[in-house]
Amino acid sequence: MTEILELLELAKSATRAAGQEFRTTKPASLRQVEASLLHGKEIKLAADRILDDILLKQLLPTGISLLSEESGLVRQGVDKDLTWIIDPLDGTVNYLRGIGPSAISVALWRGGCPLFGVLYSLNADVLSWGGKGLGAWSHETPIQVSSIAHANQAVVATGVPARFQTDDDEKVSRFCKLITKFNKVRMIGSAASSLLLVAQGNADAYVEDQIMIWDVAAGLAILQGAGGVFAIDQESQTSPCRVLASNEHLLSTLVDG
């Protein structure tokens, strides 16, 4: 446990430093579009690459393997079960267009289980972190999931990622049937920030299909630390996944949906 806490402190320090350096860099250069992928649905900025470089310099010296949206999988040998999972800029289009939250996301997982996650919310200049058995915190304040037990009283956060097959009638129908069970639906353009809202109790559930693990790795860890639960369906670490997350009362509604 001591080693994990030391790694958590490193992750917090690296994430905070990346965020603060990011905020002092000229916004125009960071918003430069470098590539458009997946038929124009996924945008990459100079900011994604710059933040990735900053985080890798801090985390790779630990000798732990690392999976990054920008750099892919970097194999190292300290512990084959441990992996850093990072998304240097979750909510890239939000940042580019100034229309919603974006965050720097760093997590440490053992196998298929999160140990802890750290998020730096760029808009709010707030660091949040947590993990199972560690609690969850946002700007030094403890956070926890809501206690709402019925979907018709709950808010679900979701999104339509670039990989989602909008021409698959069965997938679209299942998605619509599920989200309409809830009282309100919110799409804010950042999976990490959506999960943080659930961890804070501001939203009650989160569902997204064909999302990548780096988009949700830190948020799921913080959610667990805040008393939440989740289910994930994924073929491999680098393949898209379906994620269901909520307080303990609503997960069955998500799974049954």
C-alpha positions as CSV (number, residue, x, y, z in Angstrom):
1,M,0.0,0.0,0.0
2,T,2.9,2.4,0.8
3,E,4.2,2.0,-2.8
4,I,0.7,2.7,-4.3
5,L,0.4,5.8,-2.2
6,E,3.8,7.0,-3.3
7,L,2.7,6.4,-7.0
8,L,-0.5,8.3,-6.3
9,E,1.4,11.3,-5.1
10,L,3.6,11.1,-8.2
11,A,0.5,11.0,-10.4
12,K,-1.0,14.0,-8.6
13,S,2.2,16.0,-8.9
14,A,2.6,15.1,-12.6
15,T,-1.0,15.9,-13.4
16,R,-1.0,19.1,-11.5
17,A,2.3,20.2,-13.1
18,A,1.0,19.4,-16.6
19,G,-2.1,21.3,-16.0
20,Q,-0.4,24.4,-14.7
21,E,2.2,24.4,-17.5
22,F,-0.7,24.0,-19.9
23,R,-2.5,27.0,-18.6
24,T,0.5,29.2,-18.9
25,T,1.2,28.2,-22.6
26,K,-0.3,30.4,-25.3
27,P,-3.8,29.1,-26.1
28,A,-3.5,29.7,-29.8
29,S,-0.6,27.3,-30.2
30,L,-2.3,24.6,-28.1
31,R,-5.5,24.8,-30.2
32,Q,-3.6,24.1,-33.5
33,V,-5.3,21.2,-35.2
34,E,-2.7,18.5,-36.0
35,A,-4.8,15.7,-37.4
36,S,-8.3,14.6,-38.1
37,L,-9.0,10.9,-37.7
38,L,-11.8,8.4,-38.0
39,H,-13.4,10.1,-41.0
40,G,-13.1,13.6,-39.5
41,K,-14.9,12.7,-36.2
42,E,-11.9,12.7,-33.9
43,I,-9.8,15.8,-33.7
44,K,-6.2,16.0,-32.4
45,L,-4.6,19.2,-31.2
46,A,-1.0,20.3,-30.5
47,A,-2.2,20.3,-26.9
48,D,-2.7,16.5,-26.9
49,R,0.9,15.9,-27.9
50,I,2.4,18.5,-25.7
51,L,0.6,17.2,-22.6
52,D,1.5,13.6,-23.5
53,D,5.2,14.5,-23.6
54,I,5.0,16.2,-20.2
55,L,3.3,13.2,-18.5
56,L,5.5,10.6,-20.1
57,K,8.6,12.3,-18.8
58,Q,7.2,12.1,-15.2
59,L,5.7,8.6,-15.4
60,L,8.0,6.4,-17.5
61,P,10.9,6.6,-15.1
62,T,8.8,4.5,-12.7
63,G,9.4,1.5,-15.0
64,I,5.7,0.8,-15.1
65,S,4.1,0.0,-18.5
66,L,2.0,2.9,-19.9
67,L,-1.0,3.1,-22.2
68,S,-1.6,6.5,-23.7
69,E,-4.1,7.7,-26.3
70,E,-1.3,9.6,-28.0
71,S,1.7,7.2,-27.6
72,G,0.0,3.8,-27.5
73,L,1.3,1.0,-25.3
74,V,4.8,1.4,-23.9
75,R,5.9,-1.9,-22.4
76,Q,8.2,-1.9,-19.4
77,G,9.1,-4.5,-16.9
78,V,8.8,-3.4,-13.2
79,D,5.4,-5.2,-12.7
80,K,3.7,-6.8,-15.7
81,D,0.3,-6.4,-14.0
82,L,0.6,-2.6,-13.5
83,T,-0.2,-0.1,-16.2
84,W,-0.4,3.7,-16.3
85,I,-3.4,4.6,-18.4
86,I,-3.5,8.3,-19.5
87,D,-5.5,10.6,-21.7
88,P,-3.5,13.8,-22.0
89,L,-6.6,15.8,-23.0
90,D,-10.0,14.3,-22.6
91,G,-12.6,16.6,-24.2
92,T,-10.4,17.9,-27.0
93,V,-13.2,19.4,-29.0
94,N,-14.6,21.1,-25.9
95,Y,-11.2,22.7,-25.4
96,L,-10.9,23.6,-29.1
97,R,-14.3,25.2,-29.3
98,G,-14.6,26.5,-25.7
99,I,-18.0,24.7,-25.2
100,G,-17.5,22.4,-22.2
101,P,-15.1,20.8,-19.7
102,S,-11.8,19.1,-20.6
103,A,-9.4,17.3,-18.3
104,I,-6.0,15.7,-18.0
105,S,-6.5,12.0,-17.0
106,V,-4.0,9.7,-15.3
107,A,-4.8,6.3,-13.8
108,L,-2.9,3.3,-12.5
109,W,-4.6,-0.1,-13.1
110,R,-3.6,-3.6,-12.0
111,G,-4.9,-6.0,-14.6
112,G,-8.5,-5.0,-15.2
113,C,-9.0,-3.1,-12.0
114,P,-8.3,0.5,-11.2
115,L,-6.0,1.3,-8.2
116,F,-6.4,5.1,-8.4
117,G,-7.2,7.9,-10.8
118,V,-6.2,11.6,-11.0
119,L,-8.1,14.3,-13.0
120,Y,-7.1,17.9,-13.6
121,S,-10.1,19.9,-14.7
122,L,-8.7,22.5,-17.0
123,N,-11.6,24.9,-17.0
124,A,-12.0,24.9,-13.2
125,D,-8.2,24.5,-12.3
126,V,-9.2,21.7,-9.9
127,L,-7.4,18.5,-9.1
128,S,-9.5,15.4,-8.2
129,W,-8.3,12.0,-7.3
130,G,-9.4,8.7,-5.6
131,G,-9.5,5.0,-5.7
132,K,-11.1,2.0,-4.0
133,G,-10.1,2.0,-0.4
134,L,-8.6,5.5,-0.7
135,G,-11.7,7.6,-0.8
136,A,-12.2,10.3,-3.4
137,W,-11.4,14.0,-3.3
138,S,-11.9,17.1,-5.4
139,H,-9.9,20.2,-4.5
140,E,-9.1,18.7,-1.1
141,T,-12.8,18.1,-0.4
142,P,-14.2,14.6,0.1
143,I,-16.7,13.6,-2.6
144,Q,-19.2,10.7,-2.8
145,V,-21.8,9.4,-5.2
146,S,-25.5,10.2,-4.8
147,S,-28.1,7.9,-3.0
148,I,-30.8,8.2,-5.7
149,A,-32.2,4.7,-6.2
150,H,-34.7,5.1,-9.0
151,A,-33.8,5.9,-12.7
152,N,-36.9,8.0,-13.1
153,Q,-35.5,10.4,-10.6
154,A,-31.9,10.2,-11.8
155,V,-29.6,12.0,-14.2
156,V,-27.5,9.9,-16.6
157,A,-24.4,11.3,-18.3
158,T,-23.5,9.8,-21.7
159,G,-22.0,10.6,-25.1
160,V,-21.7,9.4,-28.7
161,P,-18.0,8.7,-29.3
162,A,-16.4,8.8,-32.7
163,R,-16.4,5.0,-32.9
164,F,-20.1,4.5,-32.1
165,Q,-21.9,2.9,-35.0
166,T,-24.7,5.3,-35.6
167,D,-25.8,3.3,-38.6
168,D,-26.4,0.2,-36.4
169,D,-30.1,0.3,-35.7
170,E,-29.9,-2.3,-32.9
171,K,-27.1,-0.4,-31.1
172,V,-28.9,2.9,-31.5
173,S,-32.2,1.4,-30.3
174,R,-30.6,-0.2,-27.2
175,F,-28.9,3.1,-26.4
176,C,-32.1,5.2,-26.7
177,K,-34.1,2.6,-24.7
178,L,-31.6,2.8,-21.8
179,I,-31.2,6.5,-21.5
180,T,-34.9,7.2,-21.7
181,K,-35.4,5.3,-18.5
182,F,-33.8,8.2,-16.7
183,N,-35.3,11.5,-15.6
184,K,-32.7,13.6,-17.4
185,V,-29.8,13.0,-19.9
186,R,-26.7,15.1,-20.1
187,M,-23.9,15.0,-22.7
188,I,-21.0,17.2,-21.9
189,G,-18.3,16.0,-24.3
190,S,-15.8,14.6,-21.8
191,A,-16.1,11.0,-20.4
192,A,-13.6,11.7,-17.6
193,S,-15.6,14.8,-16.5
194,S,-18.9,12.9,-16.8
195,L,-17.6,10.2,-14.4
196,L,-16.4,12.9,-12.1
197,L,-19.9,14.4,-11.9
198,V,-21.2,10.9,-10.9
199,A,-18.4,10.6,-8.3
200,Q,-19.4,14.0,-6.9
201,G,-23.1,13.1,-6.8
202,N,-24.1,15.8,-9.3
203,A,-25.1,13.1,-11.8
204,D,-26.2,9.6,-10.8
205,A,-25.1,7.3,-13.7
206,Y,-22.9,7.1,-16.7
207,V,-23.1,5.0,-19.8
208,E,-21.1,5.0,-23.0
209,D,-20.5,2.5,-25.8
210,Q,-17.4,2.2,-28.0
211,I,-15.4,4.5,-25.7
212,M,-11.7,3.8,-25.1
213,I,-10.2,2.8,-21.8
214,W,-8.0,5.9,-21.5
215,D,-11.1,8.1,-21.6
216,V,-12.6,6.4,-18.5
217,A,-9.7,4.9,-16.6
218,A,-9.1,7.7,-14.1
219,G,-12.8,8.6,-13.8
220,L,-13.8,5.0,-12.9
221,A,-11.1,4.8,-10.2
222,I,-12.4,8.1,-8.6
223,L,-15.9,6.8,-8.9
224,Q,-15.0,3.7,-6.9
225,G,-13.3,5.8,-4.3
226,A,-16.5,7.8,-4.0
227,G,-18.6,4.7,-3.4
228,G,-19.7,4.1,-6.9
229,V,-19.7,0.8,-8.9
230,F,-19.1,0.0,-12.6
231,A,-19.2,-2.7,-15.2
232,I,-17.0,-2.8,-18.3
233,D,-17.2,-4.9,-21.4
234,Q,-14.0,-4.9,-23.4
235,E,-12.2,-7.5,-25.6
236,S,-8.7,-6.1,-25.0
237,Q,-6.9,-3.2,-23.4
238,T,-6.7,-1.4,-26.7
239,S,-10.1,-2.1,-28.0
240,P,-13.3,0.0,-27.6
241,C,-15.4,-0.8,-24.6
242,R,-18.9,-0.4,-23.1
243,V,-18.9,1.3,-19.7
244,L,-21.8,1.4,-17.2
245,A,-21.2,3.3,-13.9
246,S,-23.4,4.7,-11.1
247,N,-24.1,4.6,-7.5
248,E,-24.8,1.2,-6.0
249,H,-28.5,1.5,-6.5
250,L,-28.7,2.1,-10.3
251,L,-26.2,-0.3,-11.8
252,S,-28.8,-3.0,-12.2
253,T,-30.9,-0.6,-14.3
254,L,-27.9,0.0,-16.6
255,V,-27.0,-3.6,-16.9
256,D,-30.6,-4.7,-17.6
257,G,-30.8,-1.9,-20.2
